[in-house]
Amino acid sequence: MHCRTDAFYIVLLVSLIAHLPVNGATGKVRDIEVGETNLNAVTWQSAAADPQWHVHFKPSNMTAHMDTNVEIQVEITNINAANLNDIMFRFHSENSDLAQVNDIVRGSQFDPITQKWQGNITIQVIFLGFTRIHVHMINERENITEISKESFPLIIIRKQRIIDHVFTGSVALLVSLLYINFGAALDVTVLKGLIVKPVGPSIGFFSQFVLMPLISYAVGYFVFSESVEMQLGLFFTGVSPSGGASNIWSVILGGNINLSVLMTTVSNIAAFGMMPLWIFTLGHLIFERGNMAIPYKNIATFAIALIVPLAIGLAIQKCSQRLTRILVRFLKPISTCLILFIIIFAIVTNLYMFKLFSWKIILAGLLLPWLGYMFAWILAKILRQNPADGLTIAIETGIQNTGIAIFLLRSLPQPQADLTTVIPVAVAIMTPFPLMALYLYNKCTGHNIKDGSYLTSENISEYRHQQQQEQPHQQ
């Protein structure tokens, strides 16, 4: 009996020394399984364990401009390796599309006494966004990789350029000059009639501040279900008032310029109340994570900047009929040139944003204005508006003031401000395509929006004669 007990302890002692698995119940050594699965499990456990070595970055974080190279100081300490020549350290970015590091630190570069390394690494900053730099220790002999607990947060923003300020200033100047032309072209009698019987403006108000916010929220919810930032960008575009380009397109397509200017003015003034209303009701579901304030000052500035040039144009109309006729004559060419200028200059100054474009952003950018055109036109037809007014209401509804949306999004910290700005930019780019198509259709077919007729070779002379007779009467 004692012999069996002694034999058991001898076997147990030998097995422990040899690190062999022992079945304590039987006193027998179990067969060793050297399968691939078990080896992988050992490697995974080694890699998953917290490393004993540490990394210190100086500075601890950084905000850098895209398309630059930055240097940071790195210190790796407390290395515990039997042979330093077996290990090396690589630096990895969580998103290699935003930043990359090509530096490699080999074990032979470490101080064998202090077991640490200190030096600089270069980060290649590529594009907007947020990423982290991690350090990987690779043991080539044991084929094990450990990832540092510490990381380096990197925020990448865009450098403000002179061309950005030039674009903003030039557009503001040209739009002001254009609104002087609009003021000179306004028919005050027709304008008074629209105010007394505001059927068209009321339809436009409903479309602008009820339909568009609901459309933007629904499209954002379904298209960007995983991105709150993109939902925020689309919703703030949807609750913004109508844009100045709506007046330009109304002129080019033969809409009602008086109704267009009135709706734009009412829309920008109503935005003082309607934007907060939507933001703190339906928009609160997104807004509570945005931490943004309503830009009352910006909206007031835009409304004043719209009304003052109009007042100047009206004053010119009262004081100088000759100058008024000149301004009216050049209204459409100036409007066309302004649209081309804004589209081309906006693309040139924001080329970096095209890297952010995805099929979802393009889809959302076209759905918001195009659905706005469609629903507003249908509503205007149901309420028996004439073709010119129906077209004007549709244009006023579909064209948003993306400038105010961008201003709102600029209150976010960078780079979120630039990243979310891609939504109103996408909307601005996709907005004119249906209007361009309608313009080309009218040009090719001779279709006249105002009365729904076609200018064929048989009646084009009669049409021109009628227009010439109407001009002196209008003047």
C-alpha positions as a printed Julia matrix, in Angstrom:
475×3 Matrix{Float64}:
   0.0     0.0     0.0
   2.84    2.36    0.91
   4.67    1.4    -2.24
   1.7     2.46   -4.4
   1.48    5.76   -2.52
   5.18    6.43   -2.92
   4.97    5.55   -6.6
   2.11    8.02   -7.02
   4.08   10.9    -5.49
   7.16   10.04   -7.51
   5.17   10.14  -10.77
   3.43   13.37   -9.7
   6.78   15.01   -8.84
   8.33   13.97  -12.15
   5.32   15.23  -14.08
   5.45   18.61  -12.36
   9.14   18.97  -13.11
   8.58   18.06  -16.74
   5.41   20.3   -16.97
   3.34   17.32  -18.02
  -0.44   17.14  -17.43
  -1.3    14.55  -14.8
  -4.61   12.89  -13.97
  -4.68   13.22  -10.17
  -7.39   10.6    -9.78
  -5.47    7.78  -11.43
  -1.92    8.95  -10.95
  -1.28    8.48  -14.7
   0.3    10.96  -17.05
  -2.23   12.04  -19.72
  -1.33   12.01  -23.37
  -0.02   15.38  -24.58
  -2.1    16.95  -27.34
   0.14   18.93  -29.66
  -2.62   19.95  -32.03
  -2.69   23.17  -34.03
  -5.64   24.44  -32.03
  -3.86   24.21  -28.72
  -0.77   26.0   -30.03
  -2.94   28.8   -31.38
  -4.64   29.11  -28.01
  -1.28   29.53  -26.29
  -0.2    32.19  -28.81
  -3.53   34.05  -28.45
  -3.26   34.09  -24.66
   0.27   35.45  -24.84
  -0.75   38.19  -27.25
  -3.91   39.06  -25.33
  -2.12   39.43  -21.97
  -1.28   42.96  -20.91
   2.32   43.71  -21.87
   4.82   44.52  -19.13
   6.54   47.16  -21.23
   5.26   50.72  -21.57
   5.24   53.48  -24.15
   5.34   57.22  -23.41
   4.49   59.78  -26.1
   5.52   63.43  -25.99
   3.26   65.28  -26.49
   0.55   62.93  -25.23
  -1.8    63.91  -28.11
  -1.79   66.17  -31.13
  -3.95   68.1   -33.58
  -2.25   68.22  -36.99
  -3.08   69.54  -40.44
  -3.71   67.11  -43.27
  -1.01   66.62  -45.94
   1.81   67.25  -43.48
   4.49   65.24  -41.64
   4.82   65.62  -37.87
   7.42   64.31  -35.45
   6.75   63.11  -31.91
   9.03   61.78  -29.21
   8.55   58.17  -28.1
  10.03   56.32  -25.13
   9.69   52.54  -24.76
  10.62   51.19  -21.32
  10.61   48.07  -19.12
  11.48   45.63  -21.89
  11.89   42.1   -20.53
  13.3    39.95  -23.3
  15.91   37.21  -23.09
  17.49   38.4   -26.32
  16.85   41.96  -27.54
  17.87   40.95  -31.05
  14.73   38.78  -31.29
  12.3    41.69  -30.99
  11.35   44.8   -32.95
   8.69   47.51  -32.61
   6.37   48.8   -35.32
   3.95   51.74  -35.17
   0.43   51.2   -36.52
  -2.4    53.64  -37.19
  -5.96   52.47  -36.51
  -6.89   53.99  -39.87
  -4.08   53.9   -42.42
  -6.12   56.11  -44.78
  -5.76   58.97  -42.29
  -2.19   58.56  -41.01
   0.77   56.21  -41.4
   4.08   55.59  -39.61
   6.93   53.77  -41.38
   9.45   53.84  -38.52
  10.77   50.56  -37.09
  12.68   50.23  -33.83
  14.8    47.09  -33.52
  15.85   45.47  -30.26
  19.5    46.12  -31.02
  18.76   49.86  -30.66
  17.78   49.46  -26.99
  20.1    50.27  -24.14
  21.02   46.81  -22.77
  21.41   48.2   -19.24
  18.28   50.35  -18.87
  16.23   48.18  -21.29
  14.69   51.24  -22.89
  14.7    53.21  -26.14
  14.01   56.88  -26.75
  13.76   58.69  -30.07
  11.54   60.43  -32.61
   9.12   58.97  -35.11
   7.54   60.67  -38.13
   3.78   60.49  -38.71
   2.57   61.0   -42.24
  -0.74   62.89  -41.85
  -2.94   62.13  -44.85
  -6.58   63.1   -44.39
  -9.25   64.49  -42.07
 -10.43   62.44  -39.15
  -9.44   60.89  -35.82
  -7.09   57.97  -35.34
  -4.73   56.45  -32.77
  -1.14   55.3   -33.13
  -0.37   51.97  -31.39
   2.98   50.27  -30.84
   3.36   46.58  -31.69
   6.21   44.5   -30.24
   7.01   41.56  -32.52
   9.0    38.63  -31.17
  10.33   36.97  -34.31
  11.7    33.9   -32.52
   8.47   33.04  -30.64
   6.19   34.48  -33.35
   4.24   36.55  -30.82
   2.95   40.12  -31.19
   2.04   42.33  -28.25
   0.14   45.62  -28.56
   0.88   48.5   -26.22
  -1.71   49.55  -23.69
  -0.84   53.17  -24.38
  -1.73   54.9   -27.66
  -1.27   58.3   -29.27
  -4.53   60.16  -30.15
  -4.23   62.13  -33.39
  -6.83   64.65  -34.59
  -6.41   65.69  -38.23
  -7.92   68.95  -39.42
  -7.79   71.07  -42.57
  -5.67   74.2   -42.83
  -7.62   77.35  -43.66
  -6.47   78.78  -46.98
  -6.69   82.21  -48.57
  -8.86   80.79  -51.38
 -11.53   79.84  -48.8
 -11.85   83.45  -47.64
 -11.75   84.73  -51.23
 -14.59   82.39  -52.19
 -16.77   83.44  -49.25
 -16.21   87.15  -49.85
 -16.71   87.01  -53.62
 -19.95   85.06  -53.35
 -21.3    87.51  -50.74
 -20.43   90.47  -53.0
 -21.95   88.93  -56.14
 -25.13   87.88  -54.36
 -25.52   91.41  -52.98
 -25.19   92.87  -56.48
 -27.66   90.31  -57.77
 -30.24   91.25  -55.14
 -29.96   94.87  -56.15
 -31.02   93.66  -59.61
 -33.88   91.68  -58.06
 -35.07   94.79  -56.23
 -35.04   96.76  -59.46
 -37.03   94.01  -61.23
 -39.68   93.61  -58.53
 -43.25   94.49  -59.48
 -44.51   96.17  -56.3
 -48.16   95.87  -57.35
 -47.89   92.1   -57.8
 -45.95   91.88  -54.54
 -48.76   93.61  -52.64
 -51.27   91.2   -54.15
 -49.25   88.22  -52.95
 -49.18   89.61  -49.41
 -52.95   90.28  -49.4
 -53.72   86.77  -50.74
 -50.74   84.68  -49.63
 -51.85   81.31  -51.03
 -48.52   80.63  -52.77
 -46.33   81.79  -49.86
 -48.42   79.7   -47.45
 -47.91   76.57  -49.55
 -44.21   77.35  -49.73
 -43.99   77.89  -45.97
 -45.63   74.52  -45.3
 -43.37   72.77  -47.79
 -40.23   74.48  -46.48
 -40.74   74.11  -42.75
 -42.88   70.96  -42.49
 -42.07   68.72  -45.46
 -38.33   69.38  -45.68
 -37.51   68.75  -41.99
 -39.51   65.51  -42.06
 -37.86   64.39  -45.32
 -34.36   65.17  -44.01
 -34.96   63.33  -40.74
 -36.39   60.25  -42.48
 -33.66   60.09  -45.15
 -30.94   60.55  -42.53
 -32.44   57.88  -40.27
 -32.57   55.23  -42.99
 -29.47   56.11  -45.04
 -27.1    56.93  -42.13
 -28.45   54.63  -39.45
 -24.9    54.05  -38.14
 -23.67   57.66  -38.26
 -25.16   60.3   -35.96
 -22.86   62.95  -37.44
 -24.22   62.46  -40.95
 -27.81   62.45  -39.66
 -27.05   65.77  -37.96
 -25.6    67.24  -41.16
 -28.64   66.23  -43.22
 -31.2    67.34  -40.63
 -29.69   70.8   -40.25
 -29.68   71.13  -44.01
 -33.37   70.19  -44.06
 -34.45   72.7   -41.38
 -32.52   75.59  -42.97
 -34.47   78.24  -44.88
 -34.53   78.47  -48.66
 -31.37   79.66  -50.39
 -30.69   82.67  -52.58
 -30.06   80.42  -55.57
 -33.82   79.74  -55.65
 -34.42   83.29  -56.87
 -31.79   82.85  -59.56
 -33.32   79.62  -60.83
 -36.8    81.14  -60.76
 -35.55   83.85  -63.12
 -33.76   81.41  -65.44
 -36.68   78.95  -65.65
 -39.39   81.57  -66.05
 -40.95   81.3   -62.59
 -42.63   84.06  -60.57
 -39.72   86.23  -59.35
 -42.01   88.27  -57.05
 -43.3    85.13  -55.36
 -39.77   83.72  -55.2
 -38.27   86.78  -53.48
 -41.21   87.03  -51.08
 -40.93   83.35  -50.13
 -37.18   83.62  -49.63
 -37.59   86.67  -47.4
 -40.4    85.09  -45.35
 -38.43   81.84  -45.09
 -35.32   83.52  -43.7
 -37.32   85.57  -41.19
 -39.39   82.54  -40.13
 -36.19   80.57  -39.61
 -35.72   82.49  -36.33
 -38.59   80.5   -34.85
 -38.9    77.4   -37.03
 -35.31   76.2   -36.75
 -35.33   76.14  -32.93
 -38.81   74.58  -33.0
 -37.63   71.63  -35.07
 -34.29   71.32  -33.34
 -35.84   71.13  -29.88
 -38.65   68.77  -30.91
 -37.97   66.14  -33.55
 -34.37   67.2   -34.0
 -33.7    66.81  -30.28
 -33.24   63.08  -30.87
 -30.08   63.93  -32.84
 -29.31   67.36  -31.42
 -28.78   66.19  -27.83
 -25.53   64.57  -28.93
 -24.5    67.51  -31.12
 -24.17   70.11  -28.29
 -24.81   72.98  -30.71
 -26.29   76.45  -30.24
 -28.71   78.14  -32.68
 -26.85   80.81  -34.73
 -29.4    83.6   -34.28
 -26.81   86.23  -35.18
 -25.96   84.46  -38.44
 -29.61   84.16  -39.47
 -30.22   87.84  -38.66
 -27.15   88.84  -40.68
 -28.36   86.8   -43.64
 -31.86   88.32  -43.49
 -30.43   91.86  -43.33
 -27.97   91.06  -46.12
 -30.96   89.97  -48.21
 -33.25   92.9   -47.44
 -30.72   95.75  -47.79
 -29.77   95.03  -51.46
 -33.46   94.58  -52.28
 -34.2    97.99  -50.76
 -31.4    99.52  -52.82
 -32.87   97.96  -55.97
 -36.35   99.28  -55.15
 -34.89  102.75  -54.59
 -33.2   102.59  -58.0
 -36.55  101.54  -59.53
 -38.21  104.64  -58.04
 -35.44  107.08  -58.89
 -34.07  105.98  -62.27
 -36.17  104.16  -64.85
 -33.25  104.13  -67.3
 -30.94  102.37  -64.85
 -33.78  100.02  -63.91
 -34.2    98.91  -67.54
 -30.45   98.21  -67.78
 -30.47   96.13  -64.59
 -33.54   94.14  -65.67
 -32.0    93.46  -69.09
 -28.86   91.96  -67.53
 -30.65   90.09  -64.73
 -30.78   86.68  -66.4
 -27.18   86.69  -67.79
 -25.83   87.77  -64.4
 -27.89   85.05  -62.7
 -26.52   82.38  -65.04
 -22.92   83.52  -64.55
 -23.35   83.57  -60.78
 -24.62   79.99  -60.69
 -21.7    78.79  -62.82
 -19.26   80.73  -60.66
 -20.59   79.27  -57.39
 -20.63   75.69  -58.7
 -17.13   75.81  -60.23
 -15.51   77.74  -57.38
 -17.18   75.57  -54.73
 -15.84   72.41  -56.39
 -12.32   73.87  -56.7
 -12.16   75.04  -53.07
 -13.62   71.82  -51.65
 -11.89   69.15  -53.71
 -10.78   67.37  -50.53
 -14.39   66.55  -49.69
 -14.75   64.28  -52.7
 -12.55   61.77  -50.87
 -15.35   61.5   -48.32
 -18.06   60.92  -50.9
 -19.71   57.52  -50.77
 -22.84   56.18  -52.41
 -24.77   56.95  -49.2
 -23.7    60.6   -49.17
 -24.54   61.0   -52.86
 -27.92   59.31  -52.33
 -28.8    61.54  -49.37
 -27.54   64.61  -51.26
 -29.95   64.03  -54.13
 -32.92   62.65  -52.18
 -33.39   65.73  -49.98
 -33.76   68.39  -52.72
 -35.31   66.12  -55.34
 -38.03   64.86  -52.98
 -38.57   68.48  -51.96
 -39.15   69.5   -55.59
 -41.52   66.62  -56.18
 -43.71   66.94  -53.06
 -43.93   70.74  -53.3
 -44.93   70.57  -56.99
 -47.59   67.94  -56.25
 -48.94   70.03  -53.35
 -49.04   73.16  -55.53
 -50.91   71.3   -58.28
 -53.42   69.87  -55.78
 -54.1    73.42  -54.57
 -54.52   74.59  -58.18
 -51.55   76.93  -58.49
 -50.65   78.07  -62.01
 -47.52   76.5   -63.63
 -45.24   79.47  -62.92
 -46.22   79.64  -59.25
 -46.08   75.85  -58.89
 -42.57   75.83  -60.35
 -41.49   78.66  -58.05
 -42.86   76.9   -54.95
 -41.05   73.69  -55.93
 -37.77   75.55  -56.48
 -38.06   77.46  -53.19
 -38.73   74.23  -51.33
 -36.0    72.09  -52.87
 -33.17   74.63  -52.7
 -31.88   74.95  -49.13
 -29.61   77.57  -47.66
 -26.68   75.21  -47.24
 -24.59   78.13  -45.97
 -26.61   78.26  -42.73
 -26.37   74.47  -42.41
 -22.59   74.65  -42.8
 -22.43   77.45  -40.22
 -24.37   75.32  -37.74
 -22.07   72.37  -38.31
 -19.03   74.61  -37.87
 -19.91   74.87  -34.19
 -18.81   71.24  -33.82
 -15.19   70.57  -32.83
 -12.78   69.72  -35.6
 -12.5    67.46  -37.52
 -16.22   66.67  -37.05
 -17.08   70.12  -38.41
 -15.33   69.47  -41.73
 -16.45   65.85  -41.92
 -20.16   66.63  -41.46
 -19.93   69.57  -43.86
 -19.75   67.05  -46.69
 -23.55   66.58  -46.38
 -24.67   70.17  -47.2
 -21.95   70.3   -49.86
 -23.35   67.1   -51.4
 -26.87   68.57  -51.27
 -25.66   71.79  -52.93
 -23.96   69.81  -55.71
 -26.93   67.52  -56.4
 -29.61   70.25  -56.12
 -29.26   71.89  -59.57
 -29.32   68.77  -61.75
 -33.15   68.53  -62.15
 -33.27   72.3   -62.75
 -30.55   72.08  -65.39
 -32.45   69.25  -67.07
 -35.64   71.34  -67.07
 -33.76   74.32  -68.51
 -32.32   72.22  -71.35
 -35.74   70.67  -71.99
 -37.33   74.12  -72.27
 -34.57   75.3   -74.59
 -34.82   72.26  -76.85
 -38.61   72.14  -77.02
 -39.41   75.86  -76.8
 -41.66   75.22  -73.82
 -42.92   78.32  -72.0
 -43.44   77.71  -68.29
 -45.69   80.71  -67.75
 -48.57   79.52  -69.92
 -47.57   75.92  -70.67
 -47.32   76.52  -74.44
 -44.54   75.59  -76.88
 -42.62   78.04  -79.06
 -42.69   76.34  -82.44
 -41.48   77.76  -85.75
 -45.07   78.79  -86.57
 -45.71   80.95  -83.5
 -42.24   82.05  -82.41
 -42.53   85.36  -84.33
 -45.9    86.01  -82.74
 -44.45   85.26  -79.29
 -41.52   87.68  -79.77
 -43.89   90.41  -80.96
 -46.07   89.88  -77.89
 -43.02   90.08  -75.59
 -41.92   93.35  -77.19
 -45.38   94.83  -76.67
 -45.42   93.76  -73.0
 -42.04   95.3   -72.14
 -43.02   99.0   -72.44
 -46.16   98.3   -70.41
 -44.13   96.59  -67.66
 -41.61   99.41  -67.59
